[in-house]
Amino acid sequence: MKLTVIILTHNEEQHIAACIESAAFADEILVIDDMSTDRTAELAQSLGARVVAHPLAGDFAGQRNFALTQTDADWVLYVDADERVNDGTGEELRRVMAEDVRAVYEIKRINVAFGQRMYYGGHRPDYSQRFYPRLAIHWVGRIHEHVESELPVRRMGGSLLHYTYTDWERYFHKFNQYTTLMAERQYADGKRASFLKILLDPPFAFFRYYILQRGFLDGRLGFILAMFHGFYTMAKYVKLHDLTMNGDRNADEDRHI
């Protein structure tokens, strides 16, 4: 049976080489590139990956579904460009394939933020559904996309290292991108943000990350990331409130035309 590792990219020249090298056990490495303007595609091809250019157009689930049509592999493993497959995980994947127990497999993901492994708070290790028979799954969701499948969910051995943030410029770029996408999704779903929500939800978001999830045990960085999670929550709801106000204003103008 054939195993393909799928990597989605956009201007990932900083990460792509180490990511591909960590997945060298695969029969095929497929890179779906969102029209990168740096050396991502060139580096990936030089390391033996097959690169297919395809614009993201704001839809992460659509990009992942497109990737499934670009390979004939029996099983696929999704790895983000800022992730590395840890030693021994390739053997575990092969074992699952040999046993042919068809399922959606969760794999442990260890987050590394600014060079520090995170064990608590919002960046504590988590499990992500990444490995499955290619024809048995479908991705849904514009942001925080997830797999839909009729197969059972199982947890496998092995792990990924996720270099989630390496510099603050990238952190704030993602901060702005994701708060906008989250606000747009919630607005489309009919949700609204009152001033009370803007006032109360951010401090609770900090409390949850820092106290309930013991982010304080990750030291200074645990505090900083918990604080910024509170700001993330506020920014998301402020943007949602702005969309609501603009929508209501446009509706009033339409009624008076």
MARBA-3410 file (N, C-alpha, C, O; in Angstrom, 1 decimal):
257
0.8,-1.2,0.0,0.0,0.0,0.0,0.9,1.3,0.0,2.0,1.3,0.6 ~ 0.4,2.3,-0.6,1.1,3.5,-0.8,0.8,4.6,0.2,-0.4,4.8,0.5 ~ 1.8,5.2,0.8,1.6,6.3,1.8,2.1,7.6,1.2,3.3,7.7,0.7 ~ 1.2,8.6,1.2,1.6,9.9,0.7,1.5,10.9,1.9,0.5,10.9,2.6 ~ 2.6,11.7,2.1,2.5,12.8,3.1,2.2,14.0,2.3,2.8,14.4,1.3
1.1,14.7,2.7,0.6,15.9,2.1,1.0,17.2,2.9,0.8,17.2,4.1 ~ 1.6,18.2,2.3,2.0,19.4,3.0,1.4,20.6,2.2,1.6,20.7,1.0 ~ 0.6,21.4,2.9,0.1,22.7,2.3,1.1,23.8,2.6,1.6,23.9,3.8 ~ 1.4,24.6,1.6,2.4,25.7,1.8,1.9,27.0,1.3,1.1,27.1,0.3 ~ 2.5,28.0,1.9,2.5,29.4,1.3,3.6,30.2,1.9,3.6,30.5,3.1
4.6,30.4,1.1,5.8,31.1,1.6,6.4,30.5,2.8,6.5,31.1,3.9 ~ 6.8,29.2,2.7,7.3,28.5,3.8,8.8,28.0,3.6,9.2,27.0,4.1 ~ 9.6,28.9,2.9,11.0,28.5,2.7,11.7,28.3,4.0,12.7,27.6,4.0 ~ 11.3,28.9,5.1,12.0,28.8,6.4,11.8,27.4,6.9,12.7,26.9,7.6 ~ 10.7,26.7,6.6,10.3,25.5,7.3,10.4,24.3,6.3,10.6,23.1,6.8
10.2,24.5,5.0,9.8,23.3,4.2,10.9,22.3,4.1,10.5,21.1,4.0 ~ 12.1,22.6,4.1,13.2,21.6,3.9,13.2,20.6,5.1,13.2,19.4,4.9 ~ 13.2,21.2,6.4,13.2,20.3,7.5,11.9,19.5,7.6,11.9,18.3,8.0 ~ 10.8,20.0,7.2,9.5,19.3,7.2,9.6,18.1,6.2,9.3,17.0,6.6 ~ 10.0,18.3,5.0,10.2,17.2,4.0,11.2,16.2,4.5,10.9,15.0,4.3
12.3,16.6,5.0,13.3,15.7,5.5,12.8,14.8,6.6,13.2,13.6,6.7 ~ 11.9,15.3,7.4,11.3,14.5,8.5,10.3,13.5,8.0,10.0,12.5,8.7 ~ 9.8,13.7,6.8,8.8,12.7,6.2,9.4,11.9,5.1,8.7,11.4,4.2 ~ 10.7,11.6,5.2,11.4,10.9,4.1,11.0,9.4,4.0,11.2,8.8,3.0 ~ 10.3,8.9,5.0,9.9,7.5,5.0,8.7,7.3,4.1,8.4,6.1,3.8
8.0,8.3,3.6,6.8,8.2,2.8,7.2,7.7,1.4,8.3,7.9,0.9 ~ 6.2,7.1,0.7,6.4,6.7,-0.7,6.3,7.9,-1.6,7.0,8.0,-2.6 ~ 5.6,9.0,-1.1,5.5,10.2,-1.9,5.3,11.4,-1.0,4.5,11.2,0.0 ~ 5.9,12.5,-1.3,5.6,13.7,-0.6,5.0,14.7,-1.6,5.6,15.1,-2.6 ~ 3.8,15.1,-1.3,3.0,16.0,-2.2,2.9,17.3,-1.5,2.3,17.4,-0.4
3.3,18.4,-2.2,3.2,19.7,-1.7,2.2,20.5,-2.5,2.3,20.6,-3.7 ~ 1.2,21.0,-1.8,0.1,21.8,-2.5,0.5,23.2,-2.1,0.3,23.7,-1.0 ~ 1.0,24.0,-3.1,1.5,25.3,-2.8,0.6,26.4,-3.2,0.1,26.5,-4.4 ~ 0.3,27.3,-2.3,-0.6,28.4,-2.5,0.1,29.6,-3.1,0.3,30.7,-2.5 ~ 0.6,29.4,-4.3,1.3,30.4,-5.1,2.3,31.2,-4.3,2.3,32.4,-4.3
3.2,30.5,-3.7,4.3,31.1,-2.9,5.1,32.0,-3.8,5.4,31.8,-5.0 ~ 5.6,33.1,-3.2,6.5,34.1,-3.9,7.9,33.9,-3.5,8.8,34.7,-4.0 ~ 8.2,33.0,-2.5,9.6,32.8,-2.1,10.1,31.5,-2.8,9.6,31.1,-3.8 ~ 11.0,30.8,-2.1,11.7,29.7,-2.7,11.0,28.3,-2.3,11.7,27.3,-2.4 ~ 9.8,28.4,-1.7,9.2,27.2,-1.2,9.1,26.1,-2.2,9.6,25.0,-2.0
8.6,26.4,-3.4,8.4,25.3,-4.4,9.7,24.8,-4.9,9.9,23.6,-5.1 ~ 10.7,25.7,-5.1,12.0,25.3,-5.6,12.7,24.4,-4.6,13.2,23.3,-5.0 ~ 12.6,24.7,-3.3,13.3,23.9,-2.3,12.6,22.5,-2.2,13.2,21.5,-2.1 ~ 11.3,22.5,-2.2,10.5,21.3,-2.1,10.9,20.3,-3.3,11.1,19.1,-3.1 ~ 10.9,20.9,-4.5,11.2,20.0,-5.7,12.7,19.5,-5.6,12.9,18.4,-6.0
13.6,20.3,-5.1,15.0,19.9,-5.0,15.1,18.7,-4.0,16.1,18.0,-4.1 ~ 14.2,18.6,-3.1,14.2,17.5,-2.1,13.4,16.3,-2.5,13.2,15.4,-1.7 ~ 12.9,16.3,-3.7,12.2,15.2,-4.2,10.7,15.2,-4.1,10.0,14.2,-4.4 ~ 10.1,16.3,-3.5,8.7,16.4,-3.4,8.0,16.7,-4.7,8.7,17.3,-5.6 ~ 6.8,16.3,-4.9,6.0,16.7,-6.1,5.2,17.9,-5.7,4.5,17.9,-4.7
5.3,19.0,-6.4,4.7,20.3,-6.1,3.6,20.6,-7.1,3.7,20.5,-8.3 ~ 2.4,20.9,-6.5,1.2,21.3,-7.3,0.8,22.6,-6.9,0.5,22.8,-5.7 ~ 0.8,23.6,-7.8,0.4,25.0,-7.5,-1.1,25.1,-7.5,-1.7,24.7,-8.5 ~ -1.7,25.6,-6.4,-3.1,25.7,-6.3,-3.5,26.9,-5.4,-3.1,26.8,-4.2 ~ -4.2,27.9,-5.8,-4.5,29.0,-4.9,-5.4,28.6,-3.8,-6.4,27.9,-4.0
-5.1,29.1,-2.6,-6.0,28.8,-1.4,-7.3,29.4,-1.5,-8.3,28.7,-1.2 ~ -7.4,30.6,-1.9,-8.7,31.4,-2.0,-9.5,31.4,-0.7,-10.7,31.4,-0.6 ~ -8.7,31.4,0.5,-9.3,31.5,1.8,-10.0,30.3,2.3,-10.6,30.4,3.4 ~ -9.9,29.2,1.7,-10.7,28.0,2.1,-9.7,26.9,2.4,-9.3,26.2,1.5 ~ -9.4,26.7,3.7,-8.4,25.6,4.1,-8.9,24.2,3.8,-8.2,23.4,3.4
-10.2,24.0,4.1,-10.8,22.7,3.8,-10.8,22.4,2.3,-10.4,21.3,2.0 ~ -11.1,23.4,1.5,-11.0,23.2,0.1,-9.7,22.8,-0.4,-9.5,22.0,-1.3 ~ -8.6,23.4,0.2,-7.3,23.1,-0.2,-6.9,21.7,0.2,-6.2,21.0,-0.6 ~ -7.3,21.3,1.3,-7.0,19.9,1.8,-7.8,18.9,0.9,-7.2,17.8,0.6 ~ -9.0,19.2,0.6,-9.8,18.3,-0.3,-9.2,18.2,-1.7,-9.1,17.1,-2.3
-8.7,19.3,-2.2,-8.0,19.3,-3.5,-6.8,18.4,-3.5,-6.6,17.7,-4.4 ~ -6.1,18.4,-2.4,-4.9,17.6,-2.3,-5.2,16.1,-2.4,-4.4,15.4,-3.0 ~ -6.4,15.7,-1.9,-6.8,14.3,-2.0,-7.0,13.8,-3.4,-6.9,12.7,-3.7 ~ -7.3,14.8,-4.3,-7.5,14.4,-5.7,-6.2,14.4,-6.5,-6.2,14.0,-7.7 ~ -5.1,14.7,-5.9,-3.8,14.8,-6.6,-2.9,13.7,-6.3,-1.7,13.7,-6.7
-3.4,12.6,-5.7,-2.6,11.4,-5.4,-3.4,10.2,-5.5,-4.7,10.3,-5.3 ~ -2.8,9.1,-5.8,-3.5,7.8,-5.8,-3.2,6.9,-4.6,-3.4,5.7,-4.6 ~ -2.6,7.5,-3.6,-2.2,6.8,-2.4,-3.3,6.1,-1.7,-4.5,6.6,-1.7 ~ -3.1,5.0,-1.0,-4.1,4.3,-0.2,-4.3,5.0,1.1,-5.4,5.2,1.5 ~ -3.2,5.5,1.7,-3.3,6.2,3.0,-2.6,7.6,2.8,-1.6,7.7,2.1
-3.1,8.6,3.6,-2.4,9.9,3.5,-2.2,10.4,4.9,-3.0,10.1,5.9 ~ -1.1,11.1,5.1,-0.8,11.8,6.4,-0.6,13.3,6.0,0.2,13.6,5.2 ~ -1.4,14.1,6.7,-1.2,15.6,6.5,-0.2,16.1,7.5,-0.3,15.8,8.7 ~ 0.7,16.8,7.0,1.7,17.5,7.9,1.8,18.9,7.5,2.0,19.2,6.3 ~ 1.7,19.9,8.4,1.8,21.3,8.1,3.3,21.6,7.9,4.2,20.9,8.5
3.6,22.6,7.1,5.0,23.0,6.8,5.8,23.3,8.1,7.0,23.1,8.1 ~ 5.1,23.8,9.1,5.9,24.1,10.4,5.9,23.0,11.4,6.1,23.2,12.6 ~ 5.6,21.8,10.9,5.7,20.6,11.7,6.8,19.7,11.3,7.2,19.7,10.1 ~ 7.2,18.8,12.2,8.2,17.8,11.9,7.7,16.5,12.4,7.1,16.4,13.5 ~ 7.9,15.4,11.6,7.5,14.1,12.0,8.6,13.5,12.9,9.7,13.4,12.5
8.3,13.2,14.2,9.3,12.7,15.1,9.8,11.3,14.7,9.0,10.5,14.1 ~ 11.0,11.0,15.2,11.5,9.6,14.9,10.6,8.5,15.4,10.0,8.7,16.5 ~ 10.5,7.5,14.6,9.7,6.3,15.0,8.3,6.4,14.6,7.6,5.4,14.5 ~ 7.8,7.6,14.2,6.4,7.7,13.7,6.2,7.1,12.4,5.1,6.5,12.2 ~ 7.2,7.1,11.5,7.0,6.4,10.2,6.8,5.0,10.4,6.0,4.4,9.7
7.5,4.3,11.3,7.3,2.9,11.5,5.9,2.6,12.1,5.3,1.6,11.7 ~ 5.4,3.5,12.9,4.1,3.3,13.5,3.0,3.5,12.4,2.1,2.7,12.4 ~ 3.2,4.4,11.4,2.3,4.5,10.3,2.3,3.3,9.5,1.2,2.8,9.1 ~ 3.4,2.7,9.2,3.5,1.5,8.4,2.9,0.3,9.1,2.2,-0.5,8.5 ~ 3.0,0.3,10.4,2.3,-0.8,11.2,0.8,-0.7,11.1,0.2,-1.7,10.9
0.3,0.5,11.2,-1.2,0.7,11.0,-1.6,0.3,9.6,-2.6,-0.4,9.5 ~ -0.9,0.6,8.6,-1.2,0.3,7.2,-1.2,-1.2,7.0,-2.0,-1.8,6.4 ~ -0.2,-1.9,7.6,0.0,-3.3,7.5,-1.2,-4.1,8.1,-1.7,-5.1,7.6 ~ -1.7,-3.6,9.3,-2.8,-4.2,9.9,-4.1,-3.8,9.2,-5.1,-4.5,9.4 ~ -4.1,-2.8,8.4,-5.3,-2.3,7.6,-6.5,-2.1,8.5,-7.6,-2.5,8.1
-6.3,-1.6,9.7,-7.5,-1.2,10.5,-7.9,0.2,10.1,-7.3,1.2,10.5 ~ -9.0,0.2,9.3,-9.4,1.5,8.7,-10.1,2.4,9.7,-11.1,2.0,10.3 ~ -9.5,3.5,9.9,-10.0,4.5,10.9,-9.4,5.9,10.6,-8.5,6.0,9.8 ~ -9.9,6.9,11.3,-9.3,8.2,11.3,-8.4,8.2,12.5,-8.9,8.1,13.7 ~ -7.1,8.4,12.3,-6.1,8.3,13.4,-5.7,9.7,13.9,-5.3,10.6,13.1
-5.7,9.8,15.2,-5.2,11.0,15.8,-3.8,10.8,16.2,-3.4,9.7,16.6 ~ -3.0,11.8,16.0,-1.6,11.8,16.4,-1.2,12.9,17.3,-1.7,14.0,17.2 ~ -0.4,12.6,18.3,0.0,13.7,19.3,0.8,14.8,18.6,1.7,14.5,17.8 ~ 0.5,16.0,18.9,1.2,17.2,18.4,1.8,18.0,19.6,1.0,18.5,20.4 ~ 3.1,18.1,19.6,3.8,18.8,20.7,4.1,20.2,20.1,4.8,20.4,19.1
3.6,21.3,20.8,3.7,22.6,20.3,5.0,23.2,20.8,5.4,23.1,22.0 ~ 5.7,23.9,19.9,7.0,24.6,20.3,6.7,26.1,19.9,6.6,26.4,18.7 ~ 6.7,27.0,20.9,6.5,28.4,20.6,7.8,29.2,21.0,8.2,29.1,22.1 ~ 8.3,29.9,20.0,9.5,30.7,20.2,10.6,29.9,20.9,11.3,30.4,21.7 ~ 10.8,28.7,20.4,11.8,27.8,20.8,11.6,27.0,22.1,12.4,26.3,22.5
10.4,27.2,22.7,10.1,26.6,24.0,9.0,25.5,23.8,7.9,25.9,23.3 ~ 9.2,24.3,24.3,8.1,23.3,24.2,7.1,23.7,25.3,7.4,24.0,26.4 ~ 5.8,23.7,24.9,4.7,24.1,25.7,4.0,22.9,26.3,3.6,22.0,25.5 ~ 3.8,22.8,27.6,3.2,21.6,28.2,1.8,22.0,28.9,1.1,21.0,29.3 ~ 1.5,23.2,28.9,0.3,23.6,29.6,-0.4,24.7,28.8,0.0,25.1,27.7
-1.5,25.3,29.4,-2.2,26.4,28.7,-2.8,26.0,27.4,-3.0,24.8,27.1 ~ -3.1,27.0,26.6,-3.7,26.8,25.3,-2.8,26.1,24.3,-3.3,25.7,23.2 ~ -1.5,26.1,24.5,-0.6,25.5,23.6,0.0,24.2,24.1,1.0,23.7,23.6 ~ -0.7,23.6,25.1,-0.3,22.2,25.6,-0.4,21.2,24.5,-1.1,21.4,23.5 ~ 0.3,20.1,24.6,0.2,19.0,23.5,-1.3,18.6,23.3,-2.1,18.5,24.2
-1.6,18.4,22.0,-3.0,18.0,21.7,-2.9,16.9,20.7,-1.8,16.5,20.2 ~ -4.1,16.4,20.3,-4.2,15.3,19.3,-4.9,15.8,18.1,-6.0,16.4,18.2 ~ -4.4,15.5,16.9,-5.0,16.0,15.7,-5.2,14.9,14.7,-4.4,14.0,14.6 ~ -6.4,14.9,14.1,-6.7,13.8,13.1,-6.0,14.1,11.8,-6.4,15.0,11.1 ~ -5.0,13.3,11.5,-4.1,13.5,10.4,-3.9,12.3,9.4,-3.4,12.5,8.3
-4.2,11.1,9.9,-3.8,9.9,9.1,-5.0,9.1,8.9,-5.8,8.7,9.8 ~ -5.3,8.7,7.6,-6.5,7.9,7.3,-6.4,7.4,5.8,-5.5,7.8,5.0 ~ -7.3,6.4,5.5,-7.4,6.0,4.1,-7.9,7.2,3.3,-8.8,7.9,3.7 ~ -7.3,7.4,2.1,-7.5,8.6,1.4,-9.0,8.8,0.9,-9.5,9.9,1.0 ~ -9.6,7.8,0.6,-11.0,7.9,0.0,-12.1,7.9,1.1,-13.2,7.9,0.7
-11.7,7.8,2.3,-12.7,7.7,3.4,-13.0,9.0,4.2,-13.7,8.9,5.1 ~ -12.4,10.1,3.7,-12.5,11.3,4.5,-12.8,12.5,3.6,-12.6,12.5,2.4 ~ -13.4,13.5,4.2,-13.7,14.8,3.6,-13.5,15.9,4.6,-13.9,15.8,5.7 ~ -12.9,17.0,4.1,-12.6,18.2,5.0,-13.7,19.2,4.9,-14.2,19.5,3.8 ~ -14.1,19.8,6.0,-15.1,20.8,6.1,-14.6,21.9,7.0,-13.8,21.7,7.9
-15.1,23.2,6.8,-14.7,24.3,7.6,-13.8,25.2,7.0,-12.7,24.8,6.5 ~ -14.1,26.5,6.9,-13.3,27.5,6.3,-12.0,27.8,7.1,-10.9,28.0,6.6 ~ -12.2,27.8,8.4,-11.0,28.0,9.4,-11.2,26.9,10.5,-12.3,26.6,10.8 ~ -10.1,26.5,11.1,-10.1,25.4,12.0,-10.9,24.2,11.4,-11.8,23.6,12.0 ~ -10.5,23.9,10.1,-11.1,22.9,9.4,-10.9,21.5,10.1,-10.0,21.3,10.8
-11.9,20.6,9.8,-11.8,19.3,10.4,-12.3,18.2,9.4,-12.9,18.5,8.4 ~ -12.0,17.0,9.8,-12.3,15.8,8.9,-13.7,15.3,9.2,-14.1,15.2,10.4 ~ -14.5,15.0,8.2,-15.7,14.2,8.3,-15.5,12.8,7.7,-15.0,12.7,6.6 ~ -15.9,11.8,8.4,-15.8,10.4,8.0,-16.7,9.5,8.7,-17.1,9.8,9.9 ~ -17.1,8.4,8.1,-17.9,7.4,8.8,-17.0,6.4,9.5,-17.6,5.5,10.2
-15.7,6.5,9.4,-14.8,5.6,10.1,-14.7,6.0,11.6,-14.9,7.1,11.9 ~ -14.4,5.0,12.4,-14.2,5.3,13.8,-12.9,6.1,14.0,-12.0,6.1,13.1 ~ -12.8,6.8,15.1,-11.6,7.6,15.5,-10.7,6.8,16.4,-11.2,6.3,17.5 ~ -9.4,6.6,16.1,-8.5,5.9,17.0,-7.3,6.8,17.2,-7.0,7.7,16.5 ~ -6.6,6.5,18.3,-5.4,7.2,18.6,-4.2,6.3,18.4,-4.1,5.2,18.8
-3.2,6.9,17.7,-2.0,6.1,17.3,-0.8,6.6,18.1,-0.8,7.7,18.7 ~ 0.3,5.8,18.0,1.6,6.2,18.6,2.3,7.2,17.7,1.8,7.6,16.6 ~ 3.5,7.6,18.1,4.2,8.6,17.3,3.8,10.0,17.6,2.8,10.2,18.4 ~ 4.4,11.0,17.1,4.1,12.4,17.4,4.7,13.3,16.3,5.5,13.0,15.5 ~ 4.2,14.6,16.3,4.6,15.7,15.5,5.1,16.8,16.4,4.6,17.0,17.5
6.2,17.4,16.0,6.6,18.7,16.6,6.1,19.8,15.8,6.3,19.9,14.6 ~ 5.4,20.7,16.5,4.7,21.8,15.8,5.4,23.1,16.2,5.3,23.6,17.3 ~ 6.2,23.7,15.3,6.8,25.0,15.5,5.9,26.1,15.2,5.9,26.8,14.2 ~ 4.9,26.3,16.2,3.8,27.1,15.9,4.1,28.6,15.7,3.5,29.2,14.8 ~ 5.0,29.1,16.5,5.5,30.5,16.3,7.0,30.6,16.5,7.5,30.1,17.5
7.7,31.2,15.5,9.1,31.4,15.6,9.5,32.9,15.8,10.6,33.2,16.2 ~ 8.6,33.8,15.4,8.9,35.2,15.6,7.6,35.9,15.8,6.5,35.5,15.3 ~ 7.6,37.1,16.4,6.4,37.9,16.7,5.8,38.4,15.5,4.5,38.6,15.5 ~ 6.5,38.8,14.4,5.9,39.3,13.2,4.9,38.2,12.6,3.8,38.6,12.2 ~ 5.3,37.0,12.6,4.5,35.9,12.1,3.3,35.7,13.0,2.2,35.4,12.6
3.6,35.8,14.3,2.5,35.6,15.3,1.4,36.6,15.0,0.2,36.2,15.0 ~ 1.7,37.9,14.9,0.7,38.9,14.7,0.1,38.9,13.4,-1.1,39.3,13.2 ~ 0.8,38.4,12.4,0.2,38.2,11.1,-1.0,37.1,11.2,-2.1,37.4,10.7 ~ -0.7,36.0,11.8,-1.7,35.0,12.0,-2.8,35.5,12.9,-4.0,35.2,12.7 ~ -2.4,36.2,13.9,-3.4,36.8,14.9,-4.4,37.6,14.1,-5.7,37.4,14.3
-4.0,38.5,13.2,-4.9,39.3,12.4,-5.7,38.5,11.4,-6.9,38.7,11.3 ~ -5.1,37.5,10.8,-5.7,36.7,9.8,-6.8,35.9,10.4,-8.0,35.8,9.9 ~ -6.5,35.2,11.5,-7.5,34.3,12.1,-8.6,35.0,12.9,-9.7,34.5,12.9 ~ -8.3,36.2,13.5,-9.4,36.9,14.1,-10.4,37.4,13.1,-11.6,37.4,13.3 ~ -9.9,37.8,11.9,-10.8,38.2,10.8,-11.7,37.1,10.3,-12.9,37.2,10.1
-11.0,35.9,10.0,-11.7,34.8,9.5,-12.8,34.3,10.5,-13.9,33.9,10.1 ~ -12.4,34.2,11.8,-13.3,33.8,12.8,-14.6,34.7,12.9,-15.7,34.2,13.0 ~ -14.3,36.0,12.9,-15.4,37.0,12.9,-16.3,36.8,11.7,-17.5,36.9,11.8 ~ -15.8,36.6,10.5,-16.6,36.5,9.3,-17.4,35.2,9.4,-18.5,35.2,8.9 ~ -16.8,34.1,9.9,-17.5,32.9,10.0,-18.7,33.0,11.0,-19.8,32.5,10.7
-18.4,33.6,12.1,-19.5,33.8,13.1,-20.6,34.7,12.6,-21.8,34.4,12.9 ~ -20.2,35.7,11.9,-21.2,36.6,11.3,-22.1,35.9,10.3,-23.3,36.0,10.3 ~ -21.5,35.0,9.5,-22.2,34.3,8.5,-23.1,33.2,9.1,-24.2,32.9,8.6 ~ -22.7,32.8,10.3,-23.6,31.8,11.1,-24.7,32.5,11.9,-25.4,31.8,12.6 ~ -24.8,33.8,11.8,-25.8,34.6,12.5,-25.5,35.0,13.9,-26.4,35.4,14.6
-24.2,34.8,14.3,-23.8,35.2,15.7,-23.5,36.7,15.7,-23.1,37.3,14.7 ~ -23.7,37.3,16.9,-23.4,38.7,17.1,-22.7,38.9,18.4,-22.7,38.0,19.3 ~ -22.0,40.0,18.5,-21.2,40.3,19.7,-21.6,41.6,20.3,-21.6,42.7,19.8 ~ -22.2,41.4,21.5,-22.6,42.6,22.3,-21.4,43.2,23.0,-20.3,42.6,23.1 ~ -21.5,44.4,23.5,-20.4,45.1,24.2,-20.1,44.3,25.5,-18.9,44.2,25.9
-21.1,43.7,26.1,-20.9,42.9,27.3,-20.0,41.7,27.0,-19.1,41.3,27.8 ~ -20.2,41.1,25.8,-19.3,40.0,25.4,-17.9,40.4,25.2,-16.9,39.8,25.6 ~ -17.7,41.6,24.6,-16.4,42.2,24.4,-15.7,42.5,25.7,-14.5,42.4,25.8 ~ -16.5,42.9,26.7,-16.0,43.3,28.0,-15.6,42.1,28.8,-14.6,42.1,29.5 ~ -16.4,41.0,28.8,-16.2,39.9,29.8,-15.5,38.7,29.2,-14.8,38.0,30.0
-15.7,38.4,27.9,-15.0,37.2,27.4,-13.5,37.2,27.4,-12.9,36.2,27.7 ~ -12.9,38.3,27.0,-11.4,38.3,27.0,-10.7,38.0,28.4,-9.8,37.2,28.4 ~ -11.2,38.6,29.5,-10.5,38.2,30.7,-10.8,36.8,31.1,-9.9,36.1,31.7 ~ -12.0,36.2,30.8,-12.2,34.8,31.1,-11.3,33.9,30.2,-10.9,32.9,30.6 ~ -11.1,34.3,28.9,-10.2,33.6,28.0,-8.8,33.5,28.6,-8.2,32.4,28.6
-8.3,34.6,29.2,-7.0,34.6,29.9,-7.0,33.7,31.1,-6.1,32.9,31.3 ~ -8.1,33.8,31.9,-8.2,33.0,33.1,-8.2,31.5,32.8,-7.6,30.7,33.4 ~ -8.9,31.1,31.7,-9.0,29.7,31.3,-7.6,29.2,30.9,-7.2,28.1,31.4 ~ -6.9,29.9,30.1,-5.6,29.5,29.6,-4.5,29.5,30.8,-3.8,28.5,30.9 ~ -4.6,30.6,31.6,-3.5,30.7,32.5,-3.7,30.0,33.8,-2.7,29.5,34.4
-4.9,29.9,34.3,-5.2,29.3,35.6,-5.8,27.9,35.4,-5.2,26.9,35.9 ~ -6.9,27.8,34.7,-7.6,26.5,34.6,-6.8,25.5,33.9,-6.7,24.3,34.2 ~ -6.1,25.9,32.8,-5.2,25.0,32.0,-3.7,25.1,32.5,-2.9,24.6,31.8 ~ -3.5,25.8,33.6,-2.2,25.9,34.2,-1.1,26.4,33.3,0.1,25.9,33.4 ~ -1.4,27.4,32.5,-0.4,28.0,31.7,0.7,28.7,32.5,1.8,28.9,32.0
0.4,29.0,33.8,1.5,29.6,34.6,2.7,28.7,34.8,3.8,29.1,35.1 ~ 2.5,27.4,34.6,3.6,26.4,34.7,4.6,26.5,33.5,5.7,25.9,33.6 ~ 4.2,27.2,32.4,5.1,27.4,31.3,5.9,28.7,31.5,6.5,29.1,30.5 ~ 5.9,29.2,32.6,6.7,30.4,32.9,6.3,31.7,32.3,5.1,31.9,32.0 ~ 7.3,32.5,32.0,7.0,33.8,31.4,6.2,33.8,30.1,5.3,34.5,29.9
6.6,32.8,29.2,5.9,32.7,27.9,4.5,32.2,28.1,3.6,32.6,27.3 ~ 4.2,31.4,29.1,2.9,31.0,29.4,2.0,32.2,29.7,0.8,32.2,29.3 ~ 2.5,33.1,30.5,1.8,34.3,30.8,1.5,35.2,29.6,0.4,35.7,29.4 ~ 2.6,35.4,28.8,2.4,36.3,27.6,1.4,35.7,26.6,0.6,36.5,26.1 ~ 1.5,34.4,26.4,0.6,33.8,25.4,-0.9,33.8,25.9,-1.8,33.9,25.2
-1.0,33.6,27.2,-2.4,33.7,27.8,-3.0,35.1,27.7,-4.1,35.3,27.4 ~ -2.1,36.1,27.9,-2.6,37.5,27.7,-3.0,37.8,26.3,-4.0,38.4,26.0 ~ -2.2,37.3,25.4,-2.5,37.5,24.0,-3.7,36.7,23.5,-4.4,37.2,22.6 ~ -4.0,35.6,24.2,-5.2,34.9,23.9,-6.4,35.7,24.3,-7.5,35.7,23.6 ~ -6.3,36.4,25.4,-7.4,37.3,25.8,-7.6,38.4,24.7,-8.7,38.8,24.4
-6.5,39.0,24.3,-6.5,40.0,23.2,-7.1,39.5,21.9,-7.9,40.1,21.2 ~ -6.7,38.2,21.6,-7.3,37.5,20.4,-8.8,37.4,20.5,-9.5,37.7,19.6 ~ -9.3,37.1,21.7,-10.7,37.0,21.9,-11.4,38.3,21.7,-12.5,38.4,21.1 ~ -10.8,39.4,22.3,-11.4,40.7,22.1,-11.4,41.1,20.7,-12.4,41.6,20.2 ~ -10.3,40.9,20.0,-10.2,41.3,18.6,-11.2,40.6,17.7,-11.8,41.2,16.8
-11.4,39.4,18.0,-12.4,38.6,17.2,-13.8,39.2,17.4,-14.5,39.3,16.4 ~ -14.2,39.5,18.6,-15.5,40.0,18.9,-15.7,41.5,18.5,-16.7,41.9,18.1 ~ -14.6,42.3,18.5,-14.7,43.6,18.0,-14.9,43.6,16.5,-15.7,44.4,16.0 ~ -14.2,42.7,15.8,-14.4,42.6,14.4,-15.8,42.1,14.0,-16.4,42.5,13.1 ~ -16.3,41.2,14.8,-17.7,40.7,14.6,-18.7,41.8,14.9,-19.6,41.9,14.1
-18.4,42.6,15.9,-19.3,43.7,16.2,-19.3,44.7,15.1,-20.4,45.3,14.7 ~ -18.1,45.0,14.5,-18.0,45.9,13.4,-18.8,45.4,12.2,-19.5,46.1,11.5 ~ -18.7,44.1,11.9,-19.4,43.5,10.8,-20.9,43.6,11.0,-21.7,43.9,10.1 ~ -21.3,43.4,12.3,-22.8,43.6,12.6,-23.2,45.0,12.4,-24.3,45.2,11.8 ~ -22.5,46.0,12.9,-22.9,47.4,12.7,-22.9,47.8,11.2,-23.9,48.4,10.8
-21.9,47.4,10.5,-21.9,47.7,9.0,-23.1,47.0,8.3,-23.7,47.6,7.4 ~ -23.4,45.7,8.7,-24.5,45.0,8.1,-25.8,45.7,8.4,-26.7,45.8,7.5 ~ -26.0,46.1,9.7,-27.2,46.8,10.0,-27.4,48.1,9.3,-28.5,48.5,8.9 ~ -26.2,48.8,9.2,-26.3,50.1,8.5,-26.6,50.0,7.1,-27.4,50.8,6.5 ~ -26.0,49.0,6.4,-26.3,48.7,5.0,-27.8,48.3,4.8,-28.4,48.7,3.8
-28.3,47.5,5.8,-29.7,47.1,5.7,-30.6,48.3,5.8,-31.6,48.4,5.1 ~ -30.3,49.3,6.7,-31.1,50.5,6.9,-31.1,51.3,5.6,-32.1,51.9,5.2 ~ -29.9,51.4,5.0,-29.8,52.2,3.7,-30.6,51.5,2.6,-31.2,52.3,1.8 ~ -30.6,50.2,2.6,-31.4,49.5,1.5,-32.9,49.8,1.7,-33.6,49.9,0.7 ~ -33.3,49.8,3.0,-34.8,50.0,3.2,-35.2,51.4,2.9,-36.4,51.7,2.6
-34.3,52.4,2.8,-34.6,53.8,2.5,-34.4,54.1,1.1,-34.7,55.2,0.6 ~ -34.0,53.1,0.3,-33.8,53.4,-1.1,-35.2,53.2,-1.9,-35.2,53.4,-3.1
END
